[in-house]
Amino acid sequence: MWTSSNQKIGYMVVTAHWIDSEWKLNMRVLNFCNVPPPHSGYVIADALSRCLSEWGIDDKIGTIVVDNAKNNDVALRSLKDIFTIRNSLPVGGKLFHARCCAHILNLCVQDGLKPIESIVDRIRDGVKYVGASEGRRIKFAEISQQLHLKTKKLILDVSTRWNSTFNMLQCAAEFKQVFSRYGASDLGFRCYVPDEEDWEKVNWVCSILGAFNEVTKIVSGTHYPTSNLFLSELKLVKHILDKKAFDPNLHIRQMTETMKEKFDKYWGESNLIMSIGAVLDPRFKMKLPTFCFPTLYPKQGESERNLAYLSNVLNDLYHEYVKEDKAGKKKEIGESSDVTSADNEFNQNSSEIPQGLNDYESFIRASGAIQEPLKSELDDYLEWKANSAKYPDLSHMARDILSIPMSTVASESTFSAGSRVIEPHRSCLKPEIVEMLLCGADWARELYGLKRTMQGNQDMLEDIEIDLSI
C-alpha cells in the first residue's frame, strides 16, 4: 500500500514472481490500483482477491510477501481462510504468508539506533549545515584536502531508511578530523561536532550495521533467487547479535538487546520458506539448515524439532506435487539438457558467495563432507533444467519455491516510479490511467527486452550526496 503525496489517493501494487520452464526468473507488475479508505485488512484482502481473480490466478498462488503492517496480517489471514476452503494452498497454507525480510531487518536496526539517536541527529544536522551554503562546502572541502582524505562527498541520509543512515554515519566517521577542525573555525558548526566518546559509539554502531547492510543488499535483489540465500545470512546476523550481547561496552549491549528482542519476535519460529529454499539449492540440501539451526534455535532440543518439522513439511510438499501431476492438474514439460542464454541470465546476478556462507564453507570442510572448494556461482541451478524430465515433480517444486522473493523491494520500486508519474503537474491523472502507464511500461520493457533501470531500487537506499570537490 502507498499513498500519493500529490493526489492523496491510496494505491496497492501487486507484483508476480515465477520461474518458467526455461529456468528464467520473471517478475511483472500486475496491478497498481486505487484502494479507497479505510485501508483495513478486510478491504485490502477484498481488493487483492479481485486482482487475482481478474488475472485468473487465484488458484495458483503459493506465497504472498508483505511487510509487517497489522492490516496486512489481517488481510492474509482472511485470504488464507478463503483459499484453504478451496483447498488451493500448498501444505495447508504453511507457506502462504511471508514477511519482508528487509523490512524486519529495518525494524531491528531502527530499535538499535535509538540509544544513539541524539548523536545521529547531531551529525545529520551538521551535514545539512555544511550543505546549506557554497562557502561552507568550499571551506569544508579545503580542510578535507589538507588532510589528504580520499572521500570527497558528505552524505545526508533519508531518515526513514536505516541503511541510508548507516551510509551517513560511516561517511561522517571518515570526516571525523574535518568536523573538529571546521568546528574550530565556524562557531555555528561547533554544536554539531560529536565528542570523542560519541565518535566511538558511531564506530561501534557501524561495525554492527555493516553486516546488516550487506544482508539487506542480498535479500533485496529482484533479478535472482533470494529464498535460498537468506538462511545463512540470518544465521550470520544472529551470531553477531549473540556476540555483541556480551560486549564490554554498555552502549553496544543496550543496542544489541533491543535488536535481539525484535529479531527473536519475528524469527523465533522456523521460517519454512527460507529453509526449504536453502534445501532446494543443490549446493546445500539439508546440510545448511543443520548448520544454521543450532545458532538460530539455541534452546535444548529446539534445533532438532525445527529440523524434523522442516523435513516433514518438505516431504508433504513434494508428495502434493506428485499427486497433482498424477491427477493431471499440473503438467511438467521435459526440457533438453542444453544450457541456454536464459539459464545464464538466471544465474548472472548471483556470482558471489553471500557473506553468511563463509562460515558454512568452514563447517563443511571440517565435517569432511566435500573435498573441492565451494562453487562461487549458482551453476548448479543449470542441473535443474537438465534433469527436469528426469525429476519433473521436484523440478516444478524447486521452481515455485525459488521464485519467492524475500523482500517487497519490487513493489516499493514501483511506488518510486509511481511518485515520478504522479508528479505535481500530473496530479489529476485518474487511477486507471496511472495503472495503465506503470503496468504498461513494466510489460513493454519485458516485451522488447529492455533492462529496468536501478533508479527504483536506488530510491530505497539513496542518500543525498554533498559534493565537496573544488
C-alpha positions in Angstrom: 0.0 0.0 0.0 1.1 3.5 -0.8 -0.5 7.0 -0.7 0.4 9.5 -3.4 1.5 12.8 -1.8 0.2 14.8 -4.7 -3.2 13.1 -5.1 -3.8 11.9 -1.5 -5.0 8.7 -3.0 -4.2 5.2 -1.7 -2.8 2.7 -4.2 -2.0 -1.0 -3.9 0.7 -2.6 -6.1 0.7 -6.4 -6.9 3.8 -8.0 -8.4 4.0 -11.6 -9.6 7.2 -13.7 -9.4 7.7 -17.0 -11.0 10.3 -19.2 -12.8 9.3 -20.5 -16.1 10.2 -23.9 -17.8 13.4 -22.2 -19.2 14.5 -21.5 -15.7 14.2 -17.8 -16.2 13.1 -15.8 -13.1 10.2 -13.5 -14.1 8.7 -10.5 -12.4 5.7 -8.5 -13.6 3.6 -5.6 -12.2 0.1 -7.0 -12.3 -1.8 -4.1 -10.7 -1.3 -0.6 -9.5 -4.9 0.1 -8.4 -6.7 2.6 -6.2 -8.0 1.2 -2.9 -10.4 3.6 -1.2 -10.2 4.1 2.5 -10.4 2.7 5.1 -7.4 0.5 4.4 -8.4 -2.2 6.8 -7.2 -5.7 6.5 -10.5 -6.9 5.0 -10.6 -4.1 2.5 -7.1 -5.0 1.3 -8.0 -8.7 1.2 -11.0 -7.9 -1.0 -9.0 -5.7 -3.3 -6.2 -8.3 -3.7 -8.7 -11.1 -4.2 -10.3 -9.1 -7.1 -6.9 -8.5 -8.7 -6.1 -12.2 -8.6 -9.5 -13.2 -9.9 -9.2 -10.8 -12.8 -5.9 -12.3 -13.8 -7.3 -15.8 -13.3 -4.5 -16.9 -11.0 -6.4 -17.1 -7.7 -5.9 -20.8 -7.7 -2.2 -20.6 -8.5 -0.9 -18.6 -5.5 1.6 -20.2 -3.3 3.0 -17.4 -1.2 2.2 -13.7 -0.6 5.1 -11.5 0.6 4.1 -8.3 2.5 5.6 -6.0 5.1 4.7 -6.3 8.8 1.8 -3.8 9.0 -1.1 -5.2 11.1 -3.7 -4.7 8.4 -1.6 -6.9 6.1 -1.6 -9.6 8.7 -5.4 -9.4 8.9 -5.7 -9.4 5.1 -3.6 -12.5 4.7 -5.4 -14.4 7.4 -8.7 -13.6 5.6 -7.3 -14.7 2.2 -5.8 -17.8 3.7 -9.2 -18.9 5.1 -10.8 -18.4 1.7 -8.0 -20.3 -0.2 -7.9 -23.1 2.4 -11.6 -23.7 1.8 -10.8 -24.0 -1.9 -8.0 -26.4 -1.0 -5.7 -24.5 -3.3 -2.8 -23.7 -0.9 0.4 -25.9 -0.7 0.8 -27.8 2.6 -2.3 -26.3 4.1 -1.1 -22.7 3.8 2.1 -23.1 5.8 4.0 -21.2 3.1 1.2 -18.7 2.4 2.3 -15.7 4.5 5.9 -14.5 4.1 7.2 -11.3 5.8 9.5 -9.0 4.0 12.9 -9.8 5.5 14.3 -6.4 4.5 11.5 -4.7 6.5 12.2 -6.9 9.5 15.9 -6.0 9.4 14.8 -2.4 9.2 12.7 -2.7 12.4 15.6 -4.4 14.2 18.1 -1.7 13.3 15.7 1.2 14.0 15.3 -0.1 17.5 19.0 -0.5 17.8 19.7 3.1 16.7 17.5 4.6 19.4 20.3 4.7 22.1 22.4 7.0 19.8 19.5 8.9 18.3 20.8 12.2 19.6 24.2 11.6 18.0 22.7 10.7 14.7 20.5 13.8 14.8 23.6 16.0 15.5 25.6 14.5 12.6 22.6 14.8 10.3 22.1 18.5 11.2 25.8 19.1 10.8 25.7 17.7 7.3 22.7 19.8 6.5 24.6 22.9 7.8 27.6 22.3 5.6 25.4 21.6 2.5 23.3 24.8 3.0 26.0 27.1 1.8 28.5 27.0 -1.0 31.0 28.9 1.1 30.7 26.3 3.9 31.1 23.4 1.4 34.3 25.0 0.0 35.8 25.6 3.4 34.9 22.0 4.5 36.5 20.7 1.3 39.7 22.7 1.8 40.2 21.1 5.2 39.5 17.7 3.8 42.1 18.2 1.1 44.6 19.4 3.7 44.2 16.1 5.5 44.5 14.2 2.2 41.2 12.5 2.6 40.1 10.5 -0.5 36.4 10.8 0.3 35.0 13.9 -1.5 31.4 13.8 -0.5 29.4 14.1 2.6 26.2 12.0 2.7 22.8 13.2 4.1 20.6 10.3 4.9 16.9 9.7 4.3 15.9 9.3 7.9 13.3 6.6 7.2 15.9 4.3 5.6 18.3 2.9 8.2 20.9 1.8 5.6 20.9 5.4 4.4 21.6 6.5 7.9 24.4 3.8 8.1 26.0 5.3 5.0 25.8 8.8 6.5 27.4 7.7 9.8 30.1 5.7 8.1 31.0 8.6 5.8 30.9 11.1 8.7 33.3 8.9 10.7 35.8 9.3 7.8 35.5 13.1 8.2 36.0 13.0 11.9 39.0 15.3 11.9 37.4 17.6 9.4 34.4 18.0 11.7 36.7 19.0 14.5 38.8 21.5 12.5 35.8 23.0 10.8 34.0 23.5 14.1 37.0 25.4 15.4 36.7 27.9 12.5 33.0 28.1 12.3 31.2 28.8 15.6 27.8 28.0 14.1 29.0 24.4 13.3 30.6 23.8 16.7 27.4 22.5 18.3 27.2 19.7 15.6 30.6 18.3 16.3 30.4 15.0 18.2 32.9 14.5 21.1 35.4 11.6 21.2 33.0 9.3 23.1 30.3 10.0 20.5 32.6 9.1 17.7 33.5 5.8 19.4 29.7 5.0 19.6 29.3 5.7 15.9 32.2 3.4 15.1 30.7 0.6 17.3 27.3 1.0 15.7 28.8 1.0 12.2 30.6 -2.3 13.0 27.3 -3.9 13.6 25.2 -2.2 10.9 27.8 -3.1 8.2 26.7 -6.8 8.4 23.0 -5.8 8.3 23.7 -3.6 5.3 25.2 -6.5 3.3 22.4 -8.8 4.2 19.8 -6.2 3.1 21.5 -5.9 -0.3 21.4 -9.6 -0.8 17.8 -10.2 0.1 16.6 -7.1 -1.8 17.6 -8.5 -5.2 14.8 -8.9 -7.8 16.6 -10.4 -10.7 18.0 -13.5 -8.9 16.5 -16.0 -6.4 16.7 -14.9 -2.8 14.8 -17.6 -0.9 17.8 -19.9 -1.0 20.2 -17.2 0.2 18.7 -15.8 3.4 19.1 -18.7 5.9 22.9 -18.4 6.0 22.6 -14.6 6.2 20.1 -14.8 9.0 22.5 -17.1 10.9 25.3 -14.6 10.5 23.1 -11.8 11.9 22.1 -13.9 14.9 25.7 -14.8 15.5 26.7 -11.1 15.5 23.9 -10.2 17.9 24.7 -13.0 20.3 28.4 -12.0 20.3 27.6 -8.3 20.8 25.2 -9.1 23.7 28.3 -9.7 25.8 30.3 -6.7 24.6 32.2 -4.9 27.4 30.7 -1.6 26.2 27.4 -0.8 27.8 26.0 1.1 24.8 26.7 -1.8 22.5 24.9 -4.2 24.9 21.9 -1.9 25.2 21.7 -1.5 21.4 22.0 -5.3 20.9 19.4 -6.1 23.5 16.7 -4.2 21.7 17.7 -5.6 18.3 17.7 -9.2 19.7 14.1 -8.7 21.0 12.8 -7.7 17.6 14.9 -10.4 15.9 13.5 -13.2 18.1 10.0 -11.8 17.8 9.9 -12.4 14.0 12.3 -15.4 13.7 11.6 -17.2 16.9 10.0 -20.0 14.9 11.3 -21.8 11.9 10.8 -19.8 8.7 9.8 -22.5 6.3 10.3 -20.6 3.0 13.9 -19.7 3.6 14.7 -23.2 5.0 13.0 -25.0 2.1 14.7 -22.6 -0.4 18.1 -23.5 1.1 17.4 -27.2 0.9 16.4 -26.9 -2.8 19.7 -25.2 -3.6 21.8 -28.1 -4.9 24.8 -26.8 -3.1 23.2 -27.0 0.4 20.4 -29.5 0.7 19.8 -30.4 4.4 23.4 -29.5 5.3 22.8 -25.8 5.6 19.7 -26.0 7.9 21.7 -28.5 10.0 24.5 -25.9 10.2 22.3 -22.8 10.9 19.5 -24.1 13.2 21.7 -24.6 16.3 22.5 -20.9 16.2 19.0 -19.7 15.3 17.3 -22.0 17.9 19.8 -22.5 20.8 17.4 -23.9 23.3 17.6 -27.5 24.3 16.0 -29.7 21.6 14.7 -26.7 19.6 17.0 -27.1 16.7 16.2 -30.8 16.3 12.4 -30.1 16.5 12.7 -27.5 13.8 14.8 -29.7 11.6 12.2 -32.5 11.9 9.4 -30.1 11.2 11.2 -28.8 8.1 11.8 -32.4 6.9 8.1 -33.3 7.4 6.8 -30.2 5.6 9.3 -30.7 2.7 8.1 -34.3 2.2 4.4 -33.3 2.4 5.0 -30.6 -0.2 6.8 -33.0 -2.5 4.0 -35.6 -2.3 1.4 -32.9 -3.1 3.3 -32.1 -6.3 3.4 -35.8 -7.2 -0.3 -36.1 -6.5 -1.2 -33.1 -8.6 0.9 -34.2 -11.5 -0.6 -37.6 -11.5 -4.1 -36.1 -11.4 -3.2 -34.1 -14.5 -3.7 -30.7 -12.8 -0.1 -29.6 -13.5 1.9 -30.8 -16.4 5.7 -30.6 -16.4 7.3 -30.1 -19.8 10.5 -32.1 -20.2 13.4 -29.9 -21.4 16.7 -30.8 -23.1 19.9 -30.6 -21.3 21.3 -27.7 -23.4 22.3 -24.7 -21.5 20.7 -21.6 -23.0 21.2 -17.9 -22.6 18.1 -17.9 -20.3 19.9 -20.1 -17.9 22.9 -17.8 -17.8 20.6 -14.8 -17.2 19.1 -16.7 -14.3 22.5 -17.1 -12.7 24.5 -14.0 -13.7 23.4 -11.8 -10.8 24.3 -14.3 -8.1 28.0 -14.8 -8.9 29.4 -14.1 -5.5 29.1 -16.2 -2.3 27.0 -14.4 0.2 28.8 -13.3 3.3 26.9 -15.7 5.6 28.2 -18.8 3.6 31.8 -18.3 4.6 31.2 -20.0 8.0 29.2 -22.7 6.2 32.1 -23.5 4.0 34.3 -23.9 7.0 31.7 -26.2 8.6 31.5 -28.4 5.5 35.3 -28.7 5.3 35.6 -29.5 9.0 33.0 -32.2 8.6 34.8 -33.7 5.6 31.6 -33.6 3.5 33.3 -32.1 0.5 36.8 -32.1 -0.8 36.5 -29.5 -3.6 36.0 -25.7 -2.8 32.5 -24.3 -2.6 31.4 -23.0 -6.0 31.2 -19.3 -6.2 28.4 -19.3 -8.8 24.9 -20.8 -9.0 26.0 -23.1 -11.9 24.4 -26.0 -10.1 21.0 -24.5 -10.9 21.6 -25.4 -14.5 21.3 -29.1 -13.4 17.6 -28.5 -12.6 16.8 -27.8 -16.3 18.9 -30.7 -17.4 17.1 -33.0 -15.1 13.6 -31.5 -15.5 12.4 -34.5 -17.5 14.0 -36.9 -15.0 12.7 -35.3 -11.9 9.5 -33.4 -13.1 7.8 -33.1 -9.7 10.9 -32.0 -7.8 11.8 -29.6 -10.7 8.4 -28.0 -10.6 8.5 -27.7 -6.8 12.0 -26.1 -6.9 10.9 -23.5 -9.5 7.9 -22.5 -7.3 9.9 -22.2 -4.1 13.0 -20.5 -5.6 10.8 -17.8 -7.3 9.6 -16.5 -3.9 11.2 -13.1 -3.1 12.3 -12.5 0.4 11.5 -8.8 0.3 8.9 -6.3 -1.1 11.6 -4.2 -2.9 10.0 -4.9 -6.3 6.7 -3.4 -5.1 8.4 -0.4 -3.4 10.4 0.2 -6.6 7.0 0.5 -8.4 5.9 3.1 -5.8 9.0 5.1 -6.6 8.1 5.0 -10.2 4.6 6.0 -9.3 5.8 9.1 -7.5 7.5 10.2 -10.7 4.4 9.6 -12.8 2.1 11.3 -10.4 4.2 14.5 -10.1 2.6 17.9 -9.3 1.8 18.6 -12.9 0.0 15.3 -13.3 -1.8 15.1 -10.0 -5.2 15.0 -11.8 -4.5 11.7 -13.6 -7.2 9.1 -13.0 -6.1 6.0 -11.1 -6.9 3.9 -14.1 -4.5 5.9 -16.3 -1.8 5.7 -13.6 -2.2 1.9 -13.6 -2.1 1.7 -17.4 1.2 3.8 -17.5 3.0 1.8 -14.8 1.9 -1.7 -15.7 2.2 -1.0 -19.5 5.8 0.3 -19.0 6.7 -2.8 -17.0 5.3 -5.2 -19.5 6.7 -3.3 -22.5 10.2 -3.4 -21.1 10.0 -7.2 -20.9 8.4 -7.5 -24.3 11.2 -5.5 -26.0 14.0 -6.9 -23.8 14.7 -3.5 -22.2 16.6 -3.6 -18.9 14.8 -2.0 -15.9 17.0 0.9 -14.6 18.0 0.6 -10.9 16.6 4.0 -10.1 13.6 2.5 -8.4 15.8 0.3 -6.1 18.1 3.2 -5.5 15.2 5.2 -4.2 15.0 2.7 -1.4 18.6 3.2 -0.4 19.7 6.6 -1.9 21.4 9.3 0.0 21.8 12.9 -0.8 25.4 13.4 -1.6 27.0 16.8 -1.0 29.9 17.3 -3.4 33.0 18.7 -1.7 35.3 18.6 -4.6 36.7 22.0 -5.6 
